[in-house]
Amino acid sequence: MVKVGVVLSGCGFLDGSEIQEAVLAAYFLELEGAELVFCAPDVDQLHVIDHSTGEVVEGQRRNVLVESARIARGDITAVENVAAEDIDALVLPGGFGAAKNLSDFALAGADCQVHAGVEQLVRDVHAAGKPIGAICIAPALIARVLGKEGPQLTIGDDVRLTIGTDAGTAEAIAAMGAKHEDHAVDEIAFDAEHRVVTTPAYMLGPGITDIATGIAACVKKVVELASSPTPVI
C-alpha cells in the first residue's frame, strides 16, 4: 500500500483548505488503495473569514493545524513531522489557505514565500523522485518551490503545471519559472519528467461533480506513479 501525504491548510475555502477538494482527494486516494498521512503547518491562519458573508472576522485567530484536523477527523500531524522517506507521494488540495497559510501567494503573487516546513517537504519529496499532486491554486505553491527561481530542479526542463485558464495566475506561475498549460476542469496536466500532476478544480468549477473528475484523475495518476519505480508516461 502506498502512503500519500496530504497537506491541508485549514478548513474552509476562503481562509483554509477547500473542503470539497480535500475530501474528494482523500476519497479517491483511498479508492486507489492509498494510506493517507494528513499534515498541516502548526501556525495561525492569515485571518479568519465568515463564510456566510465573505468578510474577515476582526480579532479572531485560528490555528491551521487545529482547523485542518476537522477535515482529517483528528488524525493529523504538524508538517515538520512528516519526512519524504515516510511517504510515497504528496498531494496538496487547494483553497485560499494554500495561498494564505501554506504560502503568501494571495498577497505577494510571484514574489511569494512558502511556509518553511511545507517547502522542505515538497523539495524533499521531489528530490526523492516521488510524485506530487496539486489541486486548484496549490500549483502556484509548487511553482514557487520547484520553479527556476527556487531550488534547482533535479532534472531537465521547467516543471509544467495548470491552474485552469486564469491568465493572471498563469502569468505569475510563469514568472516563478514554471510552465503553465491551459486545461479544463476535468483534465490534468501531467509532467512525466518531474512526476508532478495538477488539476484546476475550483479555479474553474463550477460545482462538486465538475471538479470530481479532474481530482479523481489527478490522484489516480499520483498513486500510479508512486507504485512505479520509473515515470509512467
N, C-alpha and C positions, 0 to 999 in steps of 0.2 A: 504494500500500500504506500503510495506517495504521500508525503506530508507537505502541505501547502500553507505558507504563512499568509495571513490576510491582515493587511494593515488598515485599521479603522481610524477615523478622525473625529469622533464624536457621534451624536445621534440626532439627525435632522438635517435636511439638505441645505438649509440656509446658513448653518453655523457648524456643521459636522458632516458625518457620512450621510450620503443619500441612502435612506433606509431600504428602499426597494432594490436599489442596485446592490447593496451589501447582502441583503437576504437572498436575492436571486443568485449572486455569485456563490454564496455558501451552499445554496440548494443544488445548483448544477455541479459544483465541485464534489459534493457528497454523492450525487448520482453517478459521477465518473469514478467513484471509489476512493476519493482522496480523504485523508485525515486533515482536519483544519487546525491551524495554530493561530488563534487571534492575538493581535498585539496592537498597541497604540502608545503614543507618547504620554508620559505622566506629567502633563503641563496644563496650565489653564488655557481655555479657549481664547481666541482673539476677543470675542464678545458673545453675548447670548442674544438670540433673536426670537421674538414671539412669532411662531409660525402661523398664527391665526391672523396676524396683521402685517408681518414682514418687517416690523420695526425692532430696532435694538432696544433691549431692556437695560436701562441705565442702572448701574450699581449692583448688578447681579454677576456672579462669577460661577463658572462650571469647569470641571476638570475633564480633559479629553479622554483619559483612560476610564474614569468613572462613568462618563456618558456612553462610551463605546461598549462598556460592559452590559448595557441594556440590550444591545444587539447580540452580543456573544453569550448572553444568558449567564454572565458572571465568569465564564471560562476564558480569561484573557490575562495577558501579562504585559509589562512595560516593554516597549520595542527594543530597548537596550539589552533585554534578557534573551532575545532571540538572535542566534548566530546563523550564518549561512550554512554551516555544517549541520544544523538542527533540522533543516527543511530541504525539500527538493525543488521548490518553486515559490514564487511570491506573487500575490495578487493585491492590487490596490483599487478598491471601489472609489467612485467619485463623490460628488457633493462638494459644496463650498469649503468644507473642512479640509479637503486636500489642498485648497488654495489659500486657506486662512490659518490652519493649525499644523498641517504637515509641512507647509511652506508659507511664504507670504506672497505668492504669485498674484493673489487678488489685489494686493496693494502695490507691488513693485514690478509686476509684469516680468519682462525678460531679465530684469536685474534682481530677481527674487533670490532668496536663500531658502534652503531646505533644512528642516529640523535635523540636527546632527545625527541622532540615532537612526532616523529614517534614511538619511543619506548614506550612512555607513552600511546599513543592511542592504539597500539597493545596490550599492557599489560592490559589496562582497558577494552577493548572490550573482550579479553579472560576471564578476571576475572568476567565479567558480564555474561559469558556463551553464548556470541553471536558468530556466526560463522565468520571465517576468510578464505578468498581465496587468494592464492598466485600463481603467474604465472611466468614461466621461471626461472630466477635466484632469484626472490624475496623470495622463500622459505628459502634461506640461511639467510636472514634477520630474518625470523620467528624463525629459529633455534637458532640464537643468542639471541633473546629476550625470547623465551619460552623454550630453551634447559636447561638442568640441571645445566649448568654453569651460566645461567642467573637467573632472578627472579623465585622463586619456582612456579611450575605449580600448578594450582588449584586442580587438581585431578590426581591420578593414574600414569600410565607409561609414558615413554618418548614420546613426540609428534612425529608422523610419517609423513614424507614428501617425495616428489620426485622432482628432477630436471631433470629426464630422466635417462640417463645411464652413465654420465660422472664420472669416478672413482675418479678423484682428488677432484671435488666439493663434491661428496658423502662422501669422507673421511673427508673433512672439516666440513660438516654438522654433521657427527658422533662425531667429536672432540668437537663440541659445545653442545653435549648432546642430540641430536635428533636421530631418527632412519630413515635412508634413504631406500626407496624402488625403485627399477628399474621399470620404466613404459614407454610405448610407447607414442608418441606424441599425439595420440587421446585418451589417457587414463587419469584418475585422481587417485591420492592417497587420500583416504578418511579416516581420523582419526575421527571416530564417538565419541570417548571418549572426545576428546579435541575440536571437531567441527572445524577442520581445513581441507581444501580441497586444493590440489595443482595439477598442471599440467605442463608438460615440455615446451610446446610451442617452441619458437625458441632456446631453449637449444638443441633441436633436429631438428626442421624444417621438410622439407626444405622450404616450401612455405606457403602462407597465407591459402590456402584451407586445408593444413595438420594441421596447428595449430588451425584452427577454431573449429574443432570437439572437441578437448580437452578443449578449453576455454568455449565453449557452455556448456559442461558437468559440468565444474567447477562452473560456475556462476549459473547454474540451481540448483545444489546441495546446494550452498550457500543460494540462495533465499528460497529453500525448508526448509532448517534448520532455517532460520530467521523467517519463517512463522510458525514454530512448537515450542511449549513450551518445548519439550523434544527432545533429539537427535534422528535423523532419521537414521536407520541402513539399 
